Amino acid sequence: MARRKRSLLVMFTAMLACIGVSMGAGAGEASPLRPLWKSTGLSDNFGTVGDHANCRGAMHIDLYATPHKPGYVRVSLTSFGFIGDGPGWRKDPHCRFLVGHAMRSSLGLERWAFWPASFGPKRGQRVMHDVRVGSGLAVFGIGTFQLHNPVRVPLSYGVNYYTIVP
């Protein structure tokens, strides 16, 4: 039974590698940022809450191959605009949270990386961050967490992707 599971995993990985090569995952860098092929059962958009004044909003996720850095993924978060309530929001109209990535790739299983992000009411604000994932097939999960807390309290459901990193 274990041998059959292993052979199915090898066939699935080979199939995804062939798809990635045919889609240009192994080609040279023609443009500064190239979108990566990604597969998800959910959406590229997800909502989250933030650190104060009941702030909340949604964002769009894009994954890019970084130029001249094999094994890295540039994550782009684009805001749909965040809102909040009361005088706290009028005083400071920025929703802050911690963005977290869980990666399963050639570098290891369940490797986490975090960075802070902040969005205001303006639609189209973008935050980009380079993450070392390793070349090859990767499972890449993105979600948001509470800022300034030693316990990683999730603030969103997030998204998960299967992708091939050059």
N, C-alpha and C positions, 0 to 999 in steps of 0.2 A: 504494500500500500504506500509506504514512504517513497519507494522508487518511482511509483506512478506519479505521485504528487511532484516529485523532483523533476521528472521528465516533462510534465505539463508546465511547470514553472520555467524550465529552460526553453520550451517551445514558445511560450507567451513572451518571454524576454526577447527571444530572437525575432519574433514577429514585430514587436514594438521597435526594435532596433532597425529592422528593414523599413518600417514605415518612417522612422525618423530620418534615415539616410535618404530615402526617396523624397522627403519633404525638405531636405537641405540642412539637416542637423550637422552633417559633416562637411558642409561646404565652407569656403573661405568667407571672411567678413566683407560683404559688399557695402553695407550701410552701417552707420554708427550703432544703431539699436535694431535688432531683429527680433520680432515676436517669436517666442518658443511655441511649438506645438504643445497643447495641453488638453487633457481629457478630464472632465469632471461630471459627476452625477447631479451636481447642484448647479448653481449659477456663478457667474463671475462677480456678482454684486452681493453685498451683505450689509446688514445694519448693525449698529452698535450704540452703546451709551458711553458717557464719559465721566469726568471727575467731579463736576459741580453743576448746580442749577438745572438739574434734570436734563442735561444736554444729550442730544441724540441725533443720529443721522445715518446716512448710508454711503458706501464707497464702492468703487469698481477696482478690480485687481487685474493687472497685466503682468506677465512674466516675459523678460527679454534676455537674450544671450548677450553677455557683456563683451564689448570689443576687446580683443587682445588679452582676455582673462579666461582661459578655458576652465571649466568646472565651477564658474560663478553664475549666479542668476541675479539679474536686476529686477527687484520687485517694485512695481509702481502702484501706488494707491491714489486714486482720483476721487475727490469728494463730490457728492451730489448736493452738498450744503448741509450744515448742521444748525440746529436750533436749540434754544433753551428757554427757561422760564424765569421771570422775576427780575429784581434789581441786580442779583448776582450775575445774570447773563448780560444785562445791559452794561454792567461795569467791566466785565471780562468776557467778550463773546468768542471764546476759544474753547473747544472741547478737546481735552487731552486724555490719552490712554497709552497703553503699552501694546505694541504689535508683536506678536509671537509667531515663530515658525517652528513646526515640527517636521523634521526631514528623515526619510528613510532612503539612503542612497549608498553609493560605493564607499562613502566615508563612515558609515555606521547606521545604527538603528536608533530612532527617537532622539536625534540630536536637536536640541532647542537653541534658538537664538532670539533675542529680544531687542527692540529699540523703541524709544518714545516717539509719538506722533501727535500732531495737533492740527485741527481743522476749525475754521470759522464758518460764518454764514454764507460766504461766497462760494458759488458753485464752480467746480473745475480746479480747485486747488490740488496740487500734486505733491506727494512725498515719494522719493525714490531711495532705495537702499540695496546695496550689493550683499549677497549672501553666498558663502562658500558651500556648495552642495556636493561637488564632485562630478566627474563626467559619467555619462551613461544614464540608465533608467533611474528615476527618482520619484518618490511619493512626497509631495510637498503640501503641508497644511498651514493655513494662515488664519489667525484669530486675534481678538483683542483681549487685553487683560487690564486689571486695575493697576494704576500707577502708584508708586511709592508704598507698596505693600509687600512684605516678605513672603506672603502666601499668594500664589498666582491665582487670583479670583477671575474667572472668565466673565467677560462682558458681552460676548457675542457667540453665535454658533460657528461662524467662520466658514471657510471653504477648503476643499482638498483637491489636489491635482495629481495626475500621473503625467510625467513629462520626460523628455529625453534631453539631457544637458550636453552640449558639445564640449 
